[in-house]
Amino acid sequence: MMPLASIDRLLRRAFRDRETHFVELTRHFFLRFFDNEWIARNAESRLTLIHVLALLAVPGALCSFYLYPIYDNIGWHHPELFPAVALVDQCRFVGFTLVVVGFVATLEWNALFPDRRDYTVLAPLPLRMSALFLAKTAALLLLLAVFTAAVNLFSGIIYPCVAMANRRVTPWDLARWFVAHGLSVTAASAFGLLFFVALQGLLINTLLYRLFRKASVYVQAFSLMLLLALLLLLDSISSLAPAWVHTGSRTLEFLPPMWFLGIYQTLLGSHLPVFRHLANLGFAALGMAAAFSLAGYALAYRRHVQKSIESADAVDDESSGARTRAGRLLDRLIVRTPLERAAFHFLVKTLFRSAKHRLYFAAYVGAGFAFVLVGCVETFVGSTHIGRPQPAETLLSIPLILSFFTLSGMRMVFTVPAALDANWIFQLTEDDRRHECLTGVRKAMVAIGIAPLFAALFPLDVYLWGWSKALVPAVFGVTLSLILVELLLLNFRKIPFTCSYLPGKANITVFGVLYWLAFSTYAYTMAGAELWILREPILLVLFAALAFPALAWLVAYRRRHLRRGFTFVFDDRPEPAVRRLRLTEWEP
């Protein structure tokens, strides 16, 4: 195999890199996709990228191996089931590819176009704008190729062989499967990337730059929510595909994975009109995404550069009068001490003014809405009930899901520093009343993550179920949310956004398992208990007898430990390699 150094020399010679600098610029823009506050731009970042690509290759490969016994059994005993089963699996492969590349494009939203740092560094150099444009386009195509290959390389080889198990096929038939699989997943991944490039180009060309910066965060969060909802619904959508195809349902036209499933089936030689129609939609969507992304990219390229430099680090407009009056009312009624007010307003303003923190928080909230959307779709699609919905676990879990992701998202965002160079002011002003800052943090979580949510849902519950039944979800949800706040901040000894972040300190696997167990217990198990309470109102007394003392104990525990004295943590350090047992030390 030719070494990478030789390939690099050949590419530089082919593109006359000494004159055009095309290869070096492409390499720079490609590495910029993985250069952020989480990953350093060095060998460690490339190792992390390798890990990510390897992780993306696992689902397709494992799924292909898992399907072998199924296709083997179908080949021997139930050949009539092959078309339906193959259709379901093909939809899964195509849909998974589209969602993964869509996630990549959404997470790399700010890197799809050159940013201000690129231009402040590259503009003084003797480089043509066309060279930058072509290099950035090549970097985008390279990003698409890398992630498409990572997701589909192994599955694209294994799945056609598995699907053809125990079937009388010719080498031509197997080659046709390889080609159909490869082209359909490539088309789906290309659409997933080009769609978001076109969307960003449209926003840049139609909005003022300041409005674009504000809208970008919400567009990213909404896109992540829809992609996550599509990923969660992918198995259900794939399972329904044969029935929809048989009945010619119009639902197929509104689901992008089905468009590329039509391409898959058409390349395999299917003559069904529904697949021809879906394939035409897929080719049209891919062509439009490519045309709009190219046009938007070309038109917005120079405009985005100029506006990003002119509006760099622009300060947002002053707060409105209504917002100022609301802040004064909060100061008078809720956050009464100066340190509480300082922590409260510092948290709120940083969370909603910093684009980075706003995006992370919006992604968590969007994930909550995605779970809510999935639950509602699975509950109401095909339901024969007409009229106002009655209390059910799906509806009762909505506020619990949203409060869990909102509060846990805030807690996660607190660990991401905003400007470490400025935390000296907090270190210099720290005194023995520092516990009031933590009180302000808790009140901010209640004001942002609990009060607006249940205030918005309570009138809807009253309209659907009446006053008596609406009070139960309100009391139940608020109590559980307050307990969750206390648990999330149980050992929190930091001012949000002021402590350095140490990546790799937590065990991601263990944390993910515990996070999922906590979420499922909090949202779904507690929703079942809430439904039980609605059916037997006397159980509300039992809930109050258990939940209120638990909340009171957590509050007392927190106050007792805060009175013992503590200092804020401004530098997150790794766990020591050697721990002292302190057996000979006496502590009063």
For each residue, the residues with C-beta under 8 A, 3 or more apart:
1:
2: 6 7
3: 6 7
4: 7 8
5: 8 9
6: 2 3 9 10
7: 2 3 4 10 11
8: 4 5 11 12 23
9: 5 6 12 13
10: 6 7 13 14
11: 7 8 14 15 17 23
12: 8 9 15 17 18 23
13: 9 10 16 17
14: 10 11
15: 11 12 20 22 23
16: 13 19 20 22
17: 11 12 13 20 21 22 23 24
18: 12 21
19: 16
20: 15 16 17 131
21: 17 18 24 25 127 131 135
22: 15 16 17 25 26 131 134 135 138
23: 8 11 12 15 17 26 27
24: 17 21 27 28
25: 21 22 28 29 122 127 131 132 135 136
26: 22 23 29 30 135 138 139 142
27: 23 24 30 31
28: 24 25 31 32 135
29: 25 26 32 33 114 118 135 136 138 139
30: 26 27 33 139 142 143
31: 27 28 34 35 41 45
32: 28 29 35 111 118 139
33: 29 30 108 111 139 143
34: 31 39 41 45 46 48 49
35: 31 32 39 41 45
36: 39
37: 356 416 501
38: 503
39: 34 35 36 44 45 48
40: 44 45
41: 31 34 35 45
42: 45 46
43: 46 47
44: 39 40 47 48
45: 31 34 35 39 40 41 42 48 49
46: 34 42 43 49 50
47: 43 44 50 51
48: 34 39 44 45 51 52
49: 34 45 46 52 53
50: 46 47 53 54
51: 47 48 54 55
52: 48 49 55 56
53: 49 50 56 57 146 147 150
54: 50 51 57 58 150
55: 51 52 58
56: 52 53 59 100 147 150 151
57: 53 54 60 61 150 151 153 154 155
58: 54 55 61 62
59: 56 62 63 96
60: 57 63 64 93 96 151 152 154 155 156 159
61: 57 58 64 65 154 155 158
62: 58 59 65 66
63: 59 60 66 67 89 92 93 155 159
64: 60 61 67 68 154 155 158 159 162
65: 61 62 68 158 162
66: 62 63 69 70
67: 63 64 70 71 89 159 162 163
68: 64 65 71 72 162 165
69: 66 72 73
70: 66 67 73 74 85
71: 67 68 74 75 82 85 162 163 165 166
72: 68 69 75 76 165 166
73: 69 70 76 77 78
74: 70 71 77 78 79 81 82 85
75: 71 72 79 82 165 166 167
76: 72 73 166
77: 73 74
78: 73 74 81 82
79: 74 75 82 167
80:
81: 74 78 84 85
82: 71 74 75 78 79 85 86 167
83: 86 87 242
84: 81 87 88 242
85: 70 71 74 81 82 88 89
86: 82 83 89 90 163
87: 83 84 90 91 241 242 245 261 265
88: 84 85 91 92 238 239 241 242
89: 63 67 85 86 92 93 159 163 238
90: 86 87 93 94 181 184 261 264 265
91: 87 88 94 95 234 237 238 241 257 258 261
92: 63 88 89 95 96 234 235 238
93: 60 63 89 90 96 97 152 155 159 181 185
94: 90 91 97 98 184 185 188 257 260 261 264
95: 91 92 98 99 188 230 234 237 238 257
96: 59 60 92 93 99 100 151 231 234
97: 93 94 100 101 148 151 152 185 188 189 192
98: 94 95 101 102 188 189 191 192 256 257 260
99: 95 96 102 103 192 227 230 231 234
100: 56 96 97 103 104 147 151 189 192
101: 97 98 104 105 144 147 148 151 188 189 190 192 193
102: 98 99 105 106 192 193 195 196 223 227
103: 99 100 106 107 224 227
104: 100 101 107 108 143 147 192 193
105: 101 102 108 109 112 192 193 195 196 197
106: 102 103 109 196 220 223 224 227
107: 103 104 224
108: 33 104 105 111 112 143
109: 105 106 112 196 200 216 219 220
110: 115 216
111: 32 33 108 115
112: 105 108 109 140 196 197 200
113: 136 200 204 297 300 301 304
114: 29 118 119 122 132 136 301 304 305
115: 110 111 118 119 308
116: 119 120 308 309 312
117: 120 121
118: 29 32 114 115 121 122
119: 114 115 116 122 123 305 308 309
120: 116 117 123 309
121: 117 118 124 125
122: 25 114 118 119 125 127 132
123: 119 120 305
124: 121
125: 121 122
126:
127: 21 25 122 131 132
128: 131 132
129: 132 133 301 302
130: 133 134
131: 20 21 22 25 127 128 134 135
132: 25 114 122 127 128 129 135 136
133: 129 130 136 137 297 298 301
134: 22 130 131 137 138
135: 21 22 25 26 28 29 131 132 138 139
136: 25 29 113 114 132 133 139 140
137: 133 134 140 141 297
138: 22 26 29 134 135 141 142
139: 26 29 30 32 33 135 136 142 143
140: 112 136 137 143 144 193 197
141: 137 138 144 145
142: 26 30 138 139 145 146
143: 30 33 104 108 139 140 146 147 193
144: 101 140 141 147 148 189 190 193
145: 141 142 148 149
146: 53 142 143 149 150
147: 53 56 100 101 104 143 144 150 151 189
148: 97 101 144 145 151 152 185 186 189 190
149: 145 146 152 153
150: 53 54 56 57 146 147 153
151: 56 57 60 96 97 100 101 147 148 155 185 189
152: 60 93 97 148 149 155 156 181 182 185 186 189
153: 57 149 150 156 157
154: 57 60 61 64 157 158
155: 57 60 61 63 64 93 151 152 158 159
156: 60 152 153 159 160 178 181 182 185
157: 153 154 160 161 178
158: 61 64 65 154 155 161 162
159: 60 63 64 67 89 93 155 156 162 163 181
160: 156 157 163 164 174 177 178 181
161: 157 158 164 165 174
162: 64 65 67 68 71 158 159 165
163: 67 71 86 89 159 160 167 177
164: 160 161 167 169 173 174 177
165: 68 71 72 75 161 162
166: 71 72 75 76
167: 75 79 82 163 164
168:
169: 164 173 174
170: 173 174
171: 174 175
172: 175 176
173: 164 169 170 176 177
174: 160 161 164 169 170 171 177 178
175: 171 172 178 179
176: 172 173 179 180 267 268 269
177: 160 163 164 173 174 180 181 268
178: 156 157 160 174 175 181 182
179: 175 176 182 183 267
180: 176 177 183 184 264 267 268
181: 90 93 152 156 159 160 177 178 184 185 264
182: 152 156 178 179 185 186
183: 179 180 186 187 263 267
184: 90 94 180 181 187 188 260 261 263 264 267
185: 93 94 97 148 151 152 156 181 182 188 189 260
186: 148 152 182 183 189 190
187: 183 184 190 191 260 263 282 283 286
188: 94 95 97 98 101 184 185 191 192 256 257 260
189: 97 98 100 101 144 147 148 151 152 185 186 192 193
190: 101 144 148 186 187 193 194 286 289 290
191: 98 187 188 194 195 256 260 282 285 286 289
192: 97 98 99 100 101 102 104 105 188 189 195 196
193: 101 102 104 105 140 143 144 189 190 196 197
194: 190 191 197 198 286 289 290 292 293
195: 102 105 191 192 198 199 289 293
196: 102 105 106 109 112 192 193 199 200 223
197: 105 112 140 193 194 200 201 289 293 296 297
198: 194 195 201 202 288 289 292 293 296
199: 195 196 202 203 219
200: 109 112 113 196 197 203 204 216 296 300
201: 197 198 204 205 292 293 295 296 297 299 300
202: 198 199 205 206 292 296
203: 199 200 206 207 212 215 216 219
204: 113 200 201 207 209 212 296 300 303 304
205: 201 202 296 299 300 303
206: 202 203
207: 203 204 211 212 215
208: 211 212
209: 204 212 213 304 307 308 310 311
210: 213 214 311 314
211: 207 208 214 215
212: 203 204 207 208 209 215 216
213: 209 210 216 311 355
214: 210 211 217 218
215: 203 207 211 212 218 219
216: 109 110 200 203 212 213 219 220 355
217: 214 220 221 355 358 359 362
218: 214 215 221 222 362
219: 109 199 203 215 216 222 223
220: 106 109 216 217 223 224 359 362 363
221: 217 218 224 225 359 362 363 365 366
222: 218 219 225 226 366
223: 102 106 196 219 220 226 227
224: 103 106 107 220 221 227 228 363 366 367 370
225: 221 222 228 229 366 367 369 370 373
226: 222 223 229 230 370
227: 99 102 103 106 223 224 230 231
228: 224 225 231 232 366 367 370
229: 225 226 232 233 370 373 374
230: 95 99 226 227 233 234 237 257
231: 96 99 227 228 234
232: 228 229 370 371 374
233: 229 230 236 237 374 377 378
234: 91 92 95 96 99 230 231 237 238 257
235: 92 238 239
236: 233 239 240 378
237: 91 95 230 233 234 240 241 255 257
238: 88 89 91 92 95 234 235 241
239: 88 235 236
240: 236 237 243 244
241: 87 88 91 237 238 244 245 252 258 261
242: 83 84 87 88 245 246
243: 240 246 247 249
244: 240 241 247 248 249 251 252 258
245: 87 241 242 248 249 252 272 274 275
246: 242 243
247: 243 244
248: 244 245 274
249: 243 244 245 252
250: 253 254
251: 244 254 255
252: 241 244 245 249 255 258 274 278
253: 250 258 277 278 281
254: 250 251
255: 237 251 252 258 259
256: 98 188 191 259 260 285
257: 91 94 95 98 188 230 234 237 260 261
258: 91 241 244 252 253 255 261 262 278
259: 255 256 262 263 278 279 281 282 285
260: 94 98 184 185 187 188 191 256 257 263 264 282
261: 87 90 91 94 184 241 257 258 264 265 275 278
262: 258 259 265 266 274 275 276 277 278 279 280 281 282
263: 183 184 187 259 260 266 267 278 279 282 283
264: 90 94 180 181 184 260 261 267 268
265: 87 90 261 262 268 270 272 275 278 279
266: 262 263 269 270 275 276 279
267: 176 179 180 183 184 263 264
268: 176 177 180 264 265
269: 176 266
270: 265 266 275
271: 276
272: 245 265 275 276
273: 276 277
274: 245 248 252 262 277 278
275: 245 261 262 265 266 270 272 278 279
276: 262 266 271 272 273 279 280
277: 253 262 273 274 280 281
278: 252 253 258 259 261 262 263 265 274 275 281 282
279: 259 262 263 265 266 275 276 282 283
280: 262 276 277 283 284
281: 253 259 262 277 278 284 285
282: 187 191 259 260 262 263 278 279 285 286
283: 187 263 279 280 286 287
284: 280 281 287 288
285: 191 256 259 281 282 288 289
286: 187 190 191 194 282 283 289 290
287: 283 284 290 291
288: 198 284 285 291 292
289: 190 191 194 195 197 198 285 286 292 293
290: 190 194 286 287 293 294
291: 287 288 294 295
292: 194 198 201 202 288 289 295 296
293: 194 195 197 198 201 289 290 296 297
294: 290 291 297 298
295: 201 291 292 298 299
296: 197 198 200 201 202 204 205 292 293 299 300
297: 113 133 137 197 201 293 294 300 301
298: 133 294 295 301
299: 201 205 295 296 303
300: 113 200 201 204 205 296 297 303 304
301: 113 114 129 133 297 298 304 305
302: 129 305 306
303: 204 205 299 300 306 307
304: 113 114 204 209 300 301 307 308
305: 114 119 123 301 302 308 309
306: 302 303 309 310
307: 209 303 304 310 311
308: 115 116 119 209 304 305 311 312
309: 116 119 120 305 306 312
310: 209 306 307
311: 209 210 213 307 308 314
312: 116 308 309
313:
314: 210 311
315:
316: 353
317:
318:
319: 323 324 327
320: 323 324
321: 324 325
322: 325 326
323: 319 320 326 327
324: 319 320 321 327 328
325: 321 322 328 329
326: 322 323 329 330
327: 319 323 324 330 331 345
328: 324 325 331 332
329: 325 326 332 333
330: 326 327 333 334 335 344 447
331: 327 328 334 335 336 341
332: 328 329 336
333: 329 330 336
334: 330 331 443 447
335: 330 331 340 341 344 440 443
336: 331 332 333 340 341
337: 340 341 433 436 439
338: 341 342
339: 342 343 433 434 436 437 440
340: 335 336 337 343 344 436 437 439 440 443
341: 331 335 336 337 338 344 345 440
342: 338 339 345 346 437 440
343: 339 340 346 347 436 437 438 439 440 441 444 495 496
344: 330 335 340 341 347 348 440 441 443 444 447
345: 327 341 342 348 349
346: 342 343 349 350 495 496 497
347: 343 344 350 351 440 441 444 496 497
348: 344 345 351 352 444 447 448
349: 345 346 352 353
350: 346 347 353 354 357 418 496 497
351: 347 348 354 357 358 361 410 413 448
352: 348 349 358
353: 316 349 350 358
354: 350 351 357 358 418 497
355: 213 216 217 358 359
356: 37 359 360 416
357: 350 351 354 360 361 413 416 418 497
358: 217 351 352 353 354 355 361 362
359: 217 220 221 355 356 362 363
360: 356 357 363 364 409 412 413 416
361: 351 357 358 364 365 409 410 413
362: 217 218 220 221 358 359 365 366
363: 220 221 224 359 360 366 367 409
364: 360 361 367 368 405 406 408 409 410 412 413
365: 221 361 362 368 369 402 405 406 409
366: 221 222 224 225 228 362 363 369 370
367: 224 225 228 363 364 370 371 405
368: 364 365 371 372 401 402 404 405 406
369: 225 365 366 372 373 402
370: 224 225 226 228 229 232 366 367 373 374
371: 232 367 368 374 375 401 405 523
372: 368 369 375 376 398 401 402
373: 225 229 369 370 376 377
374: 229 232 233 370 371 377 378
375: 371 372 378 379 394 397 398 401
376: 372 373 379 380 394
377: 233 373 374 380 381
378: 233 236 374 375 381 394
379: 375 376 383 392 394
380: 376 377 383 389
381: 377 378
382:
383: 379 380
384:
385: 389 390
386:
387:
388: 464
389: 380 385 392 395 464
390: 385 465
391: 395 396 465 469 531 534
392: 379 389 395 396 531
393: 396 397 524 527 528 531
394: 375 376 378 379 397 398 527
395: 389 391 392 398
396: 391 392 393 399 400 473 527 530 531 534
397: 375 393 394 400 401 523 524 526 527
398: 372 375 394 395 401 402 457
399: 396 402 403 453 454 457 473 477
400: 396 397 403 404 477 480 522 523 526 527
401: 368 371 372 375 397 398 404 405 523
402: 365 368 369 372 398 399 405 406 453
403: 399 400 406 407 449 450 453 477 480 481 484
404: 368 400 401 407 408 484 518 519 522 523
405: 364 365 367 368 371 401 402 408 409
406: 364 365 368 402 403 409 410 448 449 453
407: 403 404 410 411 445 449 450 481 484 485 488
408: 364 404 405 411 412 484 488 515
409: 360 361 363 364 365 405 406 412 413
410: 351 361 364 406 407 413 414 445 448 449
411: 407 408 414 415 445 488 489 492
412: 360 364 408 409 415 416
413: 351 357 360 361 364 409 410 416 496 497
414: 410 411 441 492 494 496 497
415: 411 412 494 499 501 572
416: 37 356 357 360 412 413 497 501
417: 420 423 497 498 499 500 501
418: 350 354 357 422 497 498
419: 422 423
420: 417 423 498 500
421: 424
422: 418 419 425
423: 417 419 420 426 427 495 498 499 570
424: 421 427 428
425: 422 428 429
426: 423 429 430 495 498 568 570
427: 423 424 430 568 570
428: 424 425
429: 425 426
430: 426 427 434 567 568
431: 434
432: 565
433: 337 339 436
434: 339 430 431 437 438 566 567 568
435: 438 439 562 563 566
436: 337 339 340 343 433 439 440
437: 339 340 342 343 434 440 441 495 568
438: 343 434 435 441 442 489 492 493 562
439: 337 340 343 435 436 442 443
440: 335 339 340 341 342 343 344 347 436 437 443 444
441: 343 344 347 414 437 438 444 445 489 492 495 496
442: 438 439 445 446 485 486 489
443: 334 335 340 344 439 440 446 447
444: 343 344 347 348 440 441 447 448
445: 407 410 411 441 442 448 449 450 485 488 489
446: 442 443 449 450 451 482 485
447: 330 334 344 348 443 444 450 451 452
448: 348 351 406 410 444 445 451 452
449: 403 406 407 410 445 446 452 453 481 485
450: 403 407 445 446 447 453 454 478 481 482 485
451: 446 447 448 454 455
452: 447 448 449 455 456
453: 399 402 403 406 449 450 456 457
454: 399 450 451 457 458 474 477 478 481
455: 451 452 458
456: 452 453 459 460
457: 398 399 453 454 460 461 473 474
458: 454 455 461 462 470 474
459: 456 462 463
460: 456 457 463 464
461: 457 458 464 465 469 470 473 474
462: 458 459 465 466 467 470
463: 459 460
464: 388 389 460 461 470
465: 390 391 461 462 469 470
466: 462 469 470
467: 462 470 471
468: 471 472
469: 391 461 465 466 472 473 534
470: 458 461 462 464 465 466 467 473 474
471: 467 468 474 475
472: 468 469 475 476 530 533 534 537 540
473: 396 399 457 461 469 470 476 477 530
474: 454 457 458 461 470 471 477 478
475: 471 472 478 479 540
476: 472 473 479 480 526 530 533 543
477: 399 400 403 454 473 474 480 481
478: 450 454 474 475 481 482
479: 475 476 482 483 543 547 548 551
480: 400 403 476 477 483 484 522 526 547
481: 403 407 449 450 454 477 478 484 485
482: 446 450 478 479 485 486 551
483: 479 480 486 487 547 550 551 554
484: 403 404 407 408 480 481 487 488 522
485: 407 442 445 446 449 450 481 482 488 489
486: 442 482 483 489 490 551 554 555 558
487: 483 484 490 554
488: 407 408 411 445 484 485 492
489: 411 438 441 442 445 485 486 492 558
490: 486 487 554 557 558
491:
492: 411 414 438 441 488 489
493: 438 566 567 568 569
494: 414 415 498 499 568 569 570
495: 343 346 423 426 437 441 498 499 568
496: 343 346 347 350 413 414 441
497: 346 347 350 354 357 413 414 416 417 418
498: 417 418 420 423 426 494 495 568 570
499: 415 417 423 494 495 569 570 571 572
500: 417 420 570 571 572
501: 37 415 416 417 572
502: 505 572 573 574
503: 38
504:
505: 502 572 574 575
506: 510 511
507: 510 511
508: 511 512
509: 512 513
510: 506 507 513 514
511: 506 507 508 514 515
512: 508 509 515 516
513: 509 510 516 517
514: 510 511 517 518
515: 408 511 512 518 519
516: 512 513 519 520
517: 513 514 520 521
518: 404 514 515 521 522
519: 404 515 516 522 523
520: 516 517 523 524 525
521: 517 518 524 525 526
522: 400 404 480 484 518 519 525 526
523: 371 397 400 401 404 519 520 526 527
524: 393 397 520 521 527 528
525: 520 521 522 528 529
526: 397 400 476 480 521 522 523 529 530
527: 393 394 396 397 400 523 524 530 531
528: 393 524 525 531 532
529: 525 526 532 533 543
530: 396 472 473 476 526 527 533 534
531: 391 392 393 396 527 528 534 535
532: 528 529 535 536 539
533: 472 476 529 530 536 537 539 540 543
534: 391 396 469 472 530 531 537
535: 531 532
536: 532 533 539
537: 472 533 534 540
538: 541 542
539: 532 533 536 542 543
540: 472 475 533 537 543 544
541: 538 544 545
542: 538 539 545 546
543: 476 479 529 533 539 540 546 547
544: 540 541 547 548
545: 541 542 548 549
546: 542 543 549 550
547: 479 480 483 543 544 550 551
548: 479 544 545 551 552
549: 545 546 552 553
550: 483 546 547 553 554
551: 479 482 483 486 547 548 554 555
552: 548 549 555 556
553: 549 550 556 557
554: 483 486 487 490 550 551 557 558
555: 486 551 552 558 559
556: 552 553 559 560
557: 490 553 554 560 561
558: 486 489 490 554 555 561 562
559: 555 556 562 563
560: 556 557 563 564
561: 557 558 564 566
562: 435 438 558 559 566
563: 435 559 560
564: 560 561
565: 432
566: 434 435 493 561 562
567: 430 434 493
568: 426 427 430 434 437 493 494 495 498
569: 493 494 499 572
570: 423 426 427 494 498 499 500
571: 499 500
572: 415 499 500 501 502 505 569
573: 502
574: 502 505
575: 505
576: 579
577:
578:
579: 576
580:
581:
582: 585 587
583:
584:
585: 582
586:
587: 582
588:
